[in-house]
């Protein structure tokens, strides 16, 4: 078997390929994060409106609990998106060195 038919990859080529993959992954994650955050924001708004309705109807404890619990999905989605982007930034910085 001859080595002439095997592709040769230089380290620079692999780094460039990895940087391209990271850039594509960041774009994908940004898109998914935007969609999840939009859904979480809509859920938060809906739950908050229900909580406001309960507060106005005199069910103070249920309204406060409902309004407070609406923020959980939004905060969690923001944290997931930030963590994923931070990991990719670290990898990209390591490849850039």
Secondary structure, DSSP 8 states (H G I E B T S, - for coil): --GGGS----HHHHHHHHHHHHHHHHHHHHHHHHHHHHHHHHHHHHHHHHHHHHHHTT-HHHHHHHHHHTHHHHHHHHHHHHHHHHHHHHHHHHHH-
